[in-house]
Amino acid sequence: MIDVVTLRADNYSPDGKRISISIVTNDSTEMKFSVPVACLHELIADLRKLQSPRDSVSPTPSNQTAVTSRAAEDLNRVNVTVPKKWMLGSGLPNHPVVIMVFDPQTKAQAGYALNVTAAREMAAGLVKQADTVTEHEKSKRKPN
């Protein structure tokens, strides 16, 4: 096994389908790879599924093992992911909901269905928060 001390994503290919990756090993050898973006999405999904050594393990009544993550125990902590792509649609004609899909057609895809009221409230909230972030960014750019 080779010990890696640094792993970096350097840039996208011109078509956006591959990413150049640099790896530095413990003996200071640098290797460069071109990796399909889909592979990196799969790696991220796998990393999310892995059990961290910090996770606690406790027996369940049926003599199986239950894994409880510290993050899952802290309801004030949220793992945030920035999707590369997203899409919206409706569930019509059979389902009167607005459907949001993040990272569609990847292993990391996640979808949510909102009723009409929730969709409108979320739309208003998104606009309000986007305006707040925009104003914050503008205030950072002003010279003192």
Buried (B, 14 or more C-beta within 10 A) or exposed (E): EEEEEEEEEEEEEEEEEBBBBEBBEEEEEEEEEEBEBBEBBBEBBEEEEEEEEEEEEEEEEEEEEEEEBEEEEEEEEEEEEEBEEEBEEEEEEEEEBBBBBBBBEBEBBEEEBBEEEEBEEBEEEEEEEEEEEEEEEEEEEEEE
